[in-house]
């Protein structure tokens, strides 16, 4: 149970004045809440008048009706502001009108945190870094959860994998933890574990995996952002120990909205947006000079700016409508919502229709018992355009013009790929209950039971007469992931000696994940017409089933001395069904400390608040469901079926063990106008899972995962927020974050260096992973290129990420905000460039060099250009480029209105531009360095090595949102 927050009384907190002259008002308390200095309205603040509750609307106004005469305590809470409390006297037959000013408090040490702790904890008690995102206070309207997270926390990178409809994003917290396992963080919604990796790509069960739209849908985007109250992010094992074996990559917990005491309050919101594809073709040649297009290279059907996709690109539109209702009384609170959206993408076939409903209920049948139940269900129907690195796709064929698979640049011929039908239906149910029992102030328990069902049906259909598969083919894949969560914790708080207190906690957690992936496909239809899987002459079926159970016990003790010295020690003991049968339980210890030095008598109060912290902890990452056991696969030869070995198995196979130490501080000075958050961390992964080649005498010719490696990474995270100007009706705030991550393979454990795909290598002394390949040894010489093997290009993940935000409060209750993000230091392979230069495609980045090459004047062409622009010299590895980019993520102007029309009490209108401007370092190549993968099993958010496929860039979006409160 979340403890009652500590309320501080502020000196001279309020000036009384009448807001509305209404002599008919009887026993009514009304007020308007504004920001100190700027008088901007504070929306979504929690207001408590005695036992009554309310929430300010977008205009900052709240109201209590039918209040009996008497004296009450008025409390107001809002993340980012100092808590407010005062006495209010209500006189019968009179209206009490209040003007309330909240003081900004970007750093609140009494703020409640629940992620990574056995129960609710105050921020001052926590020794590790944690980021909190208050969604209700965001200036922009998030279009998805991925969009909501981008650039919002230090150490957090969110990179989209496609600009098409339905594309998910890769989420990394402090870079990669593993070289062979998933690096997506765990995701919890209201305490329930949900699927965090993407759904399977929509592709034919066998053969080339690129015959698809080459995007992966994220389960995160099944959550309606308007249902979210806040998000908590913990970034590494120093903070995630209590989550056990699966939490080495960090944990993100999403908290949805709750009902408040008071009358029913309706919220209606409509979002209308239009999207356009920005110019993404090369602006420079491979020689680094501005691109000049020779007359013979001019294409009448399209331009280099859009890699000749002009005839098919369009303006995409999205229409979304949502309705929410919340309210309640002291013992029952509720929040229900529903949303519906339809979207057409910038590609000709892209379309999505999504609906979702949510119901959250909180019941307090007895003072010591609280029961919360949260349920959401969403359904999403997707139609996608074939794109990416596939011969059956639009992007590849349009960009290659007359050297494509149709031998023509004519849009009428290339457009035949649009007969390729890619459809998916996704259903997602998340339900769970939390029972909190607190019989006394010193003892509390919490039980969470939850269930997550994520299901997808994907159809992949090339009709009879299709260009690349003349007789056609079809497949239907059914995938489901079921996650059951059970989590129990108990805490006993008591005095040990004098001012020394202890909060001793213990508990258990169990998570079971069942995945089923069944696909059937056939090819060679007898003729045209609508087809089913049973119509093909050749058919096949594939079925994969797995169950992984992880269970553990934990114990933790938090020692509190004088409310400013805190020491936490604990451990988690875990078992996992994917471990080898001889391994046994694994222990993950943790220890952390926090010191609120600003509470000391010697600390100058003028300096402000300062908290020092340090933490050490361990967590893990389990192997795959069948990696520890010996498995076999069927094989047929000459009509005789047999079994052959598939996986050797290892009875001692265990998890990767990641230990992390971090230290830092959090400070607030200049009267709370300047806050700083600094963290240094160092992370070491032992027993890393590497593929080790097996002896042929074992009957195997492949490799087996073994715990032999050792990895390390380190970095710093800095977050600064400043209130630069605070004047009546004008304010200026700015924020800045800087995060670094440098990784290294310390040991291969005797294994040979190995590749994990997409030019990513694991070798001692190099980053995790390291991009390596052929390069030109004599790039500046005017001579034939000399090919050099095993060149080190650099890391594949960003080594530094920078975000900047600024916001203005303007007269008339207008607000303007902007946010930008830069990611740099990474390298990756570009599919379209690499495949084009080795196939002799007349590629735009070579247009500056073609006149000299075509004329045979090679004396003026350096080796680096000859290597990429002459197919006789070309190699795919020459298409490895920097992935550095900058994006203006958001520019928003909004205004809150107080209304008395049609029953509405307030309105919020916002106009936003998302991804309006972008810059990429590799101006001579690629589509969009933020998009990822896309042509094999490496595509999607779980990929180990990022590469740039043929997906279109992330579009710029113009959005208008109107929210009405009733």
N, C-alpha and C positions, 0 to 999 in steps of 0.2 A: 504494500500500500504506500502510495506517495505521502510522505509526512507533511503535516501542515507547515507551510513556509513561514520563516521568521519575518515579521513585519516590523519595519523601522518607521518611526514617526519623524517626518521631516519638519524642520523649523519653518514657520510661516508658509504652510503648504498651499493655501488656497485663498483666493479672493472671491467673496460671494457677490453675485450679481444676477439679476433676472435675465434669462435668455428669452423667455416668451411671456408676454403680458396676457395672461388668461385667467380672469377672475373666477372662471367656473371650475378651475382645477381644484380638486379636493384630495388632500392626503396623497399627493404625488411628489415624487423626487425625480428631478430631471437634471441632466448635466451634459456638458460638452468637455471632452478631454483633448488638450492640445499639447504640442511639444514646447518645452521651455525655450525661449529665445526667438523661435520662428513662428509660433502660433499655428503650425500645421496640424491638421486633425490627426488623431491617433485612432485608427480603426482596429477592430478585432481585439481590443483590450478586455480582459476579464474583470468584471465589476461585481463586488460582493457587498450587499447592504444587509448586515446581520446574517440571517439565513437565506436571504433572497439573492439570486444571481442573475446577471445579465451580461451582455456583450455590447461594446460600442459598435455602431454601424460605420460605414465608410466616411461619414461626416464627423465622426468622433462623438456622436450623441448617444446617450443611454437614457432609459426611463424606467421607473418603478411606479406602478399604479396601485391604488387601494392599500397604502401603507398606513397601519395604525399609528396613532400619535405615540411618540416616545423618542428615546435617544438610541442611535444605532452607530455601529462602527462601519465606516465605508472603507473598503479596501479595493485597490486597483492594481492589477498585475499585467505586465506586458514584457515579453522578452526584449532586451535591449534598453529597458528603462528601469530606474530605481522603483522599488515597490512603494506604494503610497497608502497611507492610512490616516484617517481622521474621524472625529465624532461628528455626527449629523443629527440635529434635533428636528423632528417632524412634528408640526403643529396641526391639529385637526382643522379641516376646512381651509387649509392653505397649501399652496404649491411651493416646494423648496427647489430653487434653481441654482445650480452650481457651475462655476467655471473652474476647471481643474487643469493644472499645469504639471506635466510629468517631466522629470529630469532624466536626460539620457544617461544610461549606465551600460556601456557596451560590454564591460566586464563585471559580472555579478558572481561573486564567489558563493553565494547562497542559492544559485540556480540549481535546479534539480536535474540530475542525469541518471539514466537507468541502464544504458547500454554498457556492457562490460563489467557490471556490478551485480551482486546477488539480489539487490533491491534498489530502491531509490537512494541516491547519495548526493550530497552537496558538492558543487564543483571544487570547493576549497579542500575537500577530503581526497581528491583523486590525484594520483601521482603521474598519470600518463596524459598524453595529448588527446584531446577530443574536440571535434568540430560539431557545432549545432547550427542547423539551417532552419530559421523560422519562416515557413512558407507563407504564412499570413502577412508577413511584413515585406515580402519581396516586391520591388517596384514593378517588375514585369509580370506578365501572365504566362506561366510555363506551358508549352504545348505538349510536353511529355515529361516523364520522370528523368530521362536522360538529359533533356534540356534543362530541367530544374537543377541538376547536379553540376552542370558544366561551370567550372571556374568559381565554385562556391566554397572550396576548402583547400587549405594547403595540402600538398602531397596527393591530391586527387586529380587524376586525368581521366577524361571521358571523351573518347574519340569515336565518331560515327563510322559505320562500315559502308554506308551508301547514302546517296542523295535521293534514292527512290522511296516510294511509300512503304512504310513498315520496317525499314531498316533499323536494327538495334545499334548498340554502342558497346565498345570494350571499356570496361571500368578497371582502373588499376590504382591501388593504394601503395605508394612508395615503390612503384615499378614491379618487376617480376620477382616472385619468390621461388618459383620452380622452373626447371628447364623442360620438364616433360609432362607435368600435370597442369590442371586449370589454374589460372591466376586471377579469375574473377573472385571478388569478395563474397562472403556469405550475405544473404539478404534476409532480413526479418521484417514482417509487417505485424505490428501490434503484438510482438512476442512470438509469432509463428514463423518458422522457417519456410521460405518459399523458393521455388526454382530460380536460380540466378544465372545459369548458363543459358544460351540461346536454344531455340527449337532446332531440330534437324533441318538442313537445307533441303529445299524442294528439288530433288534430282532423281534420275532413274536409278534403280537399286544397284545396277552394275555398270561398268564402263566408265566413261569420262564424267567426272563429277561436276564439270563446268557447264553441262547442259542444263542451265537453270537461269533464274534471275540473279543468282550469285549474291543474295543477301540473306541474312539470318534475322529472324524476328526475336525481339527481347521480351520475356515475360514481364519485365518491369513496366513496359508500356501498356500493360493491361490495367494499370492503376490510374484512375482519374486524378490528375494533379490537384484539382479543386477539392478533392476529399482529404488532402494531406494537411496536417497541422504543423508537423516539424519532422526533421530528419536528424539523426545522430550518427556520426561517423567515427569509428576507431580504426587505427591504421596498421597495426602490426601486433606481433606476439606479446610485446610489453603490455598491451591493453586487452588482448583477446584470449588470454590463457583460459578463462573460465568457459570458453566455448569449445575448447578441446581440439581434437585432431584436425578438423576441417577449417580452422580459422586463421591459418598462417597468413592468408592474403588480406585479412582485415574483415570488418563487419560493418554493414550499413543497416540501420534499423529505421523503418518508416512508421510514424505514428499518425493515424488518421484522426479526424476530428471527433470530438465528444459533444454531447449535449450539455447545456447549461441550465441551471434552475431559472425559472421564469416562463413566461408565456411562449407560445409557439412563434418561431421566427423563420420566415421563408426567405430563401435566397435564390434568385433566378439569374443565370448568366448565359450570355451568348457570345461566342467567339467566331468572328468571320475573318478569314485570312486568304491571301493570294500569294503564290510562290512562283519564282522565276529562277531559271538556271543562269548563274553568272558566266561571263566569258572564262573559259578554262584552257583553251589551246595555248601552245607555247608562244611567248612574246619575244624570245631570243632563240638564235640558232645554237647548235652545240659549240660554236666558236665563241659564244658569249656576247655577240653583237646583236643589235636589234634585227628582228626577222624581216627579211625582204622576200616577197613572194614573186618569183618569176612568172611571166605571162603564161608559159606553158604549164604551170602548176595550178592555175586558176581553175576552180571547179564551179561550174554554173549552178550546181545544186546546193552548195553549202560553203561555209567559210572555215578558215583555220581557227577562228575565235572559238568555235564550238566543235572542233574536230569533225566538221561536215555533218553534224547531227541536226543542223538547222531545220530541215523539213519536218522533223518529228517532234521537236521540242515545243512545248505549249505552256501556257500559264496554268498552274495548278490552283485548285480552290478547296478550301475546307470550311465546313459549316458545323459548328458544335453548339449544342444546347444542353444546359444542365439545370437541375432544380434540386434544392436541398431544404430540409426542414429539421430544426433542432429546438429543443426546449426541455422542460421537465420540472421536477420539484426536488426536494431534498433527498428523497429515497429512490426516485426513478428519473433517469435522464436518457435522452434519445437523440440520435442523429440518423437521418435517412436521406438518401440522395439517389438520383438517377441521371444518366447522361446519354446522349446519342450524338454521333458525329458521322459525317460522310465526307470523303476526300477524293479528289482526283489529282494525280501527281503530274509532274512535268513531262513524263514519258507517256506515250500514247495509250498504253493499256493499263497504266497504274491506277488502281482504285481501291479504296478501303471503306468499309462500313462497320462502325463499332458501336456497341451499346453496353452499358454497365449499370448495375444497381448496387447499393450498399445500405446496410443497416447496422448501426452500433447502438447497443443498449447497455446501460449501467444501472444496476439495482442494488440498493442497500437495505436488505430486509431487517437487519439488526445493526446497531452502531458498530459492532466489531467485524461485520461481514460485508464485503462488497463483491458483487459478481458482475463481470463485464463480458458481453458477447459481441463479437464482430464478424460480420459476414459480407463478402462481396462476390459478385459474379459478373463476368464480362464475356462477350462474344465478339469476334472480329472476323469479317470476311474480306479476304485479300485477293486481288487480281494483279498480277505483276507482268511487266514487260521483260522478255528475255534480253539480258544485257550482260556486261562483263566479258570475261575472256572465253567466249564460246563461239564456235563457227556458226551456231544457230542463233546468235545474238545480234542485236541492233548496233551496239557500240562498236564492236570489232569490225563488222562489215562496212559500216558507214565511214569509219576512220581510214580504212584501207582503200576506199574508192574503187577504181577499176582493177585493183589487184586483190579484191576480196574473193569470197567463195562463189560469188555470182559472176565475176569477171566484168562487172559493170558498176558505175557510180550512179546509175539511174535509180532514183528513189522508188519507182514502181517495182523494180526488181528486188532491191534490198528490202522493201516493205513486205515481201513474202514471209520474212521471219516472224511477222506479227500474227501468222497463223498458229504459232507456237503458244499453247495455252498453259498458263501457270496459275493455279488457284489454290488457296489455302483457307481453311476454317479453323479458328482457334477458340477454344472455350477454356475459361480459367475460373476456378472456384477457390476462394480462400476463406476458411471459417475457423474460428477458435474462441475459446473462453478462458477467462482469467478469474480465479477465485482467490481473494485476499482475505485473510483472517488475522485480525490483530486484537487478541483478547486483552492486552494491556499495552501501555506505552513502551514497555521494554521487550515485548516479544511479538513477532509478526511472521506470517507464512504466506507463500504465494504459490499457486499451482496454475500452470498454463497447459492446456490441451489444444492442439491445432491440427488442421488438415489442409493440405494444398493439392489441388488437382489441376494440372496443366495438360491439355490435350490438343493435338493438331491432326487434321486430315489434310494431306497435300496431294494434289493431282498434277501430273506432268504429262502433257498430251501434245504429240506431233501428229497431225492428221495424215491420212493417206495422200500422197503427192507432195509432202513437205520437201523443201529444197534439199536438206542434208540427209534426210532419212526418207527416201521416196515411198517406201511401203508403210511408213508410219510406225509409231510406238506410243505406248501409254503406260503409266504406272500410277498406283494409288498407295500412299503411305499413311499408316495410322500410328501415331506416337502418343504415349501418355506417360506422365511423371506424377507419381503420388508420393507425397511427403507427409509423414505423421510425426508430430512433435509432442513430447511430454517433458515438462520442465518444472521441477519443484525446488523451492528454496525456503529456508527458514533463517531468521536472524534474531539473536538475543543480545540486546544492548543493556549494559550494566556498568556501574561504577566499580573500578578496581581499587583505586587508592587516591583519595583527595580529588584532584582535578583530572585524573587519568580515567578515561572511559574505554570500554571495549565493546565492539559490535562483532560478535562471533556468528558466522554464517556457515551453513552447510546445505548440501542439496544434491540432486541428481538430474541428469538430462538424458533423454533417449530420442534419437532421430532415425527413422526408417525411410529409405527412399527406394521405391519400386519403379522401374522404368521398363516399358514395353515398346518395341519398335517393330512393326510388322509391315512389310511392303510386298506388293505383287505387281509384276509388270509383264508386258507382252509386246511383241513387234510383228511386223509383216501382216497387215490386215488384208483381207481378200478384195477390198475395194473401198470406195469413198463412203461417207456417211458417218453418223455419230457412232462412236466405238466404246466398248467396255474392255476391261482387262481380259475377259474370256474370249475376245474375238481374234487375238493374234495367233499366228501359226507357231510362234516360239514364245513360250511363257516361262516365268520363273517366280519364285517366292523367297523372301528373306525374312527371318524372324530372329530378334534378339530380345532376351529378357534378363533382367538383373535385379538383384535386391542387395542393398548395402545397409547394414544396421550399425549405428555408432551409439555407444552408451558410455556414460561416465559419472563419476562422483567428484564432488569438489568440497573443499573446506577453505574458509578465509576468515581472517581476523583483522579488523580495523581498529587500531589504537589511536585514541584522540586525547591529546594533552593540551589543556587550556584553549581548546578550540582553534589552535593555530599550528600545532605540531601533529602530523598524521603519519602513521606507518601502517602499511598493509602487507600482510604475508598470506600466501595461499598456495594451493596446488589443485590440479585436476588429474584424475586417474581415469584413463580411457581404454576401452576395448573397441575393436572394429572388425566386422566380418570380413573385410578385405585383407586383414593382417594374415601372415603365415600362421599356421596352426600351432607352431612351437614358440610364438613370440611372447604372448602374455600381455598383461596390462602395461600401458605406458603412462609415465608420470610427467606432468608439465608444471614446474614450479613458477611462482611469481613473487615479487617483492617490489614495493613502491613507497615513495615518501613524498610528502608535501609540507611546505613550511610557508605560512602566511606571515612573512617578515614584516609586512606593513602594520600588523596588529601589535607589534612590540612597542613599548613605551619610548624607546630611543628613536623610532622611525619618524622622520619629519612628516607631519600630516600634509604639508604643502606638496610633497612629492607624489602622494596618492597611494594607490593599492599595488602591492607586489606579492606575487606568489612564486616560490621556487619549487621545482618538482623534478623527480627522477624516478625511473622505473626500469625493471628488468622482468622479462617473462619469456616463456616458451609456448609454442603451439606447434601444430603439425599439418601435414597434408598426406592423406592416405593414398595408397596405390589404387589402381582400377579394380573393379569387382572381381576379375578373374586373373589378375596378374600373379597372385601367389600360388595358384593351383596349376597342376598339369592338365592341359586341355588337348583335345584332338579335333581334327576337322575331316569331313568326308571327302573322298577323292574317287574319281571314276576313271578307269582306263580299259578300253576295249569292252565296254559294257559291264565291267565287273566293279562293284562298289567296294571301297576299302577305307580304313582310317589311316591318317598319317599324323605325326606329332605337330602340334601348333605352338604350344607354350610349355617350356620345361617345368616351370613351377619352382617355388622356393618357400619352404616351410618357415624360414626365418625372415621373410620379407616383411618390412614394417613401414611406418610412415617416415616421410621426411621430417626432421626435427629442426625447427627454426627458433633460434634464440635471439632476442633483441634487447638492447639497452638504449635508453633515450634519456635525455636531460633537457631542461629548458626552464622558461619562466613566462609568466603572464603578468602584465602591468597595465595600470591605468593612471594617467597623470593629467595635469592641467585641468583639474576639475572634471575628469572623465572625458575630456575632449580628445585625448590621444591614448590609444590602447595599442599594446604590442604583445604579440604571441610568438615566442621563439622556441624551436625544438631542434636538437641535434640527435641523430640516431645512427646506430650501427647494428646491422642484422647479419647473422651467420646461419646458414642452413647446412646442417650435417646430415649424413645418411641420405644425401640427395639421390633420387631415383634416376639412374642412367641405364640405357640399353647396352648390355654387355654381350658380345658375340659368344656363342656357345660352341663347344667342341663337337665336330661332326660325329665323333664316336657316341655321343648321346642320342644320335638319331635325329638331330635338329640341324638346320642350316641357317637359322635366324639368330635372334638375340633374345635376352631375358632381362627384365628390369631387376636391378640389384641396388641395394643401399650402399653405394661406393663413393659418391661425390661430396664435394664441399663447396658451397657458394657463399659469397659475401656481398653486401651492399651497404652504402652509407650515404648520408646527405643531411641537409639542413632545411628547415621550413620556417619562413618568416611571414608573419601577417601583421600589417599595420593599418589602423583605421583612425582617421582624424576628422574632427569637426572643425573646419577651417573658419567658417563664418556663421555666427548665430545672431541674426537681427530680426526684428519684427517683420514678418512676411518675406524674409529672405534668409536662406541658409545654404551652406555649401559643405558637403561632406565628401571625403575621398578615401579610398582604400587601395591597398597594394599587397600582393602576396608573391613570394619567391620561394620556389621549391627546387631542390636538386636531388638527383639520385645517380650514384655511380656504382656499378656492379662489377663483379670479377669472379671467375672460376678459380678457386684456390687449389682444388685437387680433382682429378678424374679417377682417383682410386685405382690407378693402374690400367684403366680403360683407354683405348685409343680415342683421339678427337673424333667427334661424330657430328653429322648434320641433323637438324630437326626440321628441314624443309625451308623453301623460300630463301636460300642462301644463308640461312642462319646456322651458325656452328657453335659447338660447345668445346672449348679447348682451354687448357690451363693458362692463366694470366690474362685472359680476354674477357670482355663483357658477356652478360647473359641475356640474350645470345649475342654473338658477334657476327656481323655481316662480312662475309669473305667471298672471294671469287677471283676471276681473271681480271687483269687491268693492263693498260698499255704502259710499258716500261720507259718509252721515249716519247711522251706526249707532245713535246714542243718541237721535236726535230722534224724537218721537212724530208721525211723518209718513210719507208714502209714501217708499219707498226710492229713493235716487238711485243709479243704476248707474254705476260708474266703471270704465273699461277700463284694462288694462295695469297692474294693481296688482302690486307686488312682495311676495310672501309670504315668501320666504327660500330658503335652499339646500335641496336635496333629499337631501343626504347628511349624516350626523351631524357636527356641528362639535366635539363633545367626547364622549368615552367614558370611563366610570369603572368599574373592577371592584374588588371587595374580597373577600378570602378570609381565613378564620381556621380554625385547626385546634387540637384539643386531644388530647394523649396522656393517657389516663386509667388508673387502676389496673386490673389484670387484663388488660393488653394490649388494652384497648379504645381506639379512636380516633374522634374526632368532627370533622367538617369541614363547612364551608359556603362557598358562592361565589355572589356576586351581581354583576349587570352592569346598568349604566345607559347608554343612548344618548340624546343630546339634540341639539337645534338644527336638526333637519330638518323639512321640510314635505312633504305629499303629498296627492294626490287620493284620496277615498274613493268607490269605485264605488257601493256600495249606497246611501249617503246621497245622492250626486249624482243618480243615476238615479231615486231615489224622489221627491225634492222637485220635480223638473221634470215628473213624471208625475202629480202630485196624490195620491200615496200618503199615507195617514194614517200619518205616521212617528213613532215613539215619542219622539224628541227634541223634537217639537212638542206633546206631550201637555199641557204646562203652558200653552201658548198657545191651544190649540184652543177652550176654553170661551169666551174673550173674542172670538176670531175668529168662531166659529159664531154668537155672539149679536150680531155686528156692532159690538161695543164696541172699535173700533180705537184709540180715544183712549188706551187703556192699553197698547197694543202698540207697542214701538219699531220703527224701520225695519229694524234687523238681523233681528228675528224675523219681520216681515212678508215679508222677502225670502226666507227659507228655508221658511216654513210656509204660504205662500199661492202656489199654483202659477202664478198670473198674474204674480207678480214673480220667480219662481225662475230660477236659473241654475246649471248644473252646477258652475261655479267656486266657488260658495259652499260647496261640500263639500270645500274644501281646509283641512286641519287640521294641527296639530303632530303629529309622529311620535315624540315623546319617550316612552320607556318604561323601566321597571325590571323585572327578573326575578330572582327567587331561583333561580339556575340549578341549584343542587345542595345537598342536605343529606344527609350520609352518616354512618352509624355502622358501624364494622367491628371485627372481632376476629380475630386470628390464633391458631391452635391448633397445638400439637405433637401429632401423632397416632401411634399404633402399632396401628391397626385396619385390617384388610383390606388390608394392604400399603401404606396411605397413610402418608406421613411428616408431612404438615402439611395444614392446611385454613385457608382464609380465607372468612369469612362477612361479607357486607356488606348493609346495608339502606339504600336511597337513596330520596330524594324529589327529583324533577327538575321544575323550573318550578312549585314549590308555590305561590308567591305572585307576583303581577304587578300592576303599576300602569301606567296610561297617562295622559298629560296631557289628552288630548281625551276627557274623561269623557262628553261628550254625543254621541259619534259613533263610528263605525267598529267593526269587529270586533276586530282585533288589529293595531296599528301595526307590529309586527315582520314580519308576513306581507306578501307583495309581489305586486303586479300581478295578473295572472290572467285578463284577458279579451281579449287580443290578442297580437300577436307580441312585445309588451314583457314578457310574463310570463317568469318564470324567472330564473336566476342571471346571465344575460348582459345583462339589461335596462339601458338607459341611465338610465331614470327610474323610481324606485320609486313605486308606488301601492298602495293597499290595495284588493284586489278583494273577492270574496265568499267567500274561503276561510275555513274555521273557524279559530279561534285554536289556537295550539300547546297541546296538552293537558298537564296535569300527570300525571306518571308515578310510580308506586311500584314499586320494583324490589328484588328479593332475588337475591343472587348467592352461589353457593357454588363455591369452587375447591379441588380436591383435588390434591395433589402426591404422586406415587408414586416 
